[in-house]
């Protein structure tokens, strides 16, 4: 795969050096179709509109259902980032100012050796290459900056679109977690997917990392 943009050499050096600490500042990740950045409280209305529709919410863990709830969610993910337990990027498609979705990555062990990621994107932006563009940046950042060696995802077995998206990113199916997800009182099987750092063939770095 070819890089979509020429990377900023100073930012690359800072990010890959010990001076950079993502706990206190997430760099902006720039792809060809999307910009990933730290969530802002002003993103709350757009996130509510994009992620609470039935077609998006059907296969993901419950999200807030009010603007105030999303504001609280955004504040909480900022706290978790400072604590080093997770980080969350807003998905801003080209031509937009607000986040229309998100990627969230959380540590599965101290030091972020293994991590789990999840994602949600407003349905008007499905099928436009935005997920793939953003996901490459997230995977690169998680492996090459945060330092994880394993990245897991869990997707409901019935979620054909989500499972196809993970497969396109090179994730391997490791097994089925029986009745592991519950929504509206109904239990669903989940598929466990993984990507290992040594198997990730994307050039380093694939995105333009920019510090604010």
Beta strands, then each sheet from edge to edge (+ up, - down):
strand 1: 28-30
strand 2: 34-38
strand 3: 86-93
strand 4: 101-107
strand 5: 114-121
strand 6: 150-156
strand 7: 172-183
strand 8: 186-196
strand 9: 208-210
sheet 1: 7+ 8- 6+ 5+ 4- 3+ 2- 1+ 9-
end
